[in-house]
Amino acid sequence: MTTNKEDYLRLDSMVCFSLHAASRAFDSVYRVVLKELGLTYPQYLAMLVLWEHRELSVKQLGAHLRLDSGTLSPLLKRLEATGLVRRERSTADERSVTVRLTDEGAALRERALAVPRRIYDATGIGLDELQDLHARLNRLTTALDSAVLDE
């Protein structure tokens, strides 16, 4: 990154754009890899959380994914239409909807086990460097979340 004040507004000096470009590149690789599973990247992320927790409220799932219910609901509707999840309104609180894996959704996890390795191989980055990047991005996210909360 440059230290010349005049260069601060150059696109190629913006960390946010580097993250955006990397995210789009990841999306492209995931699109190819996840095609075999019949999932989009956002659906894959939802499935990762459900494979870990088996069952969550839509609100809890949204918190894990950093998505609001307006974005999450259509995604879950498509996963339900493919038979991977089931949504059920809570009997205790009709405003709450629970999402749980179906047997088919749980079984898809086995086929998904190869995905992380394929993505890792596509990065061309060593494991230590990738883990360091992951840790730094988590610290950046925490700092940015705190900056928003301070306002």
Secondary structure, 3 states (H helix, E strand, C coil): CCCCHHHCCCHHHCHHHHHHHHHHHHHHHHHHHHHCCCCCHHHHHHHHHHHHHCEEEHHHHHHHHCCCHHHHHHHHHHHHHCCCEEEEECCCCCCCEEEEECHHHHHHHHHHCCHHHHHHHHHCCCHHHHHHHHHHHHHHHHHHHHHHHHC
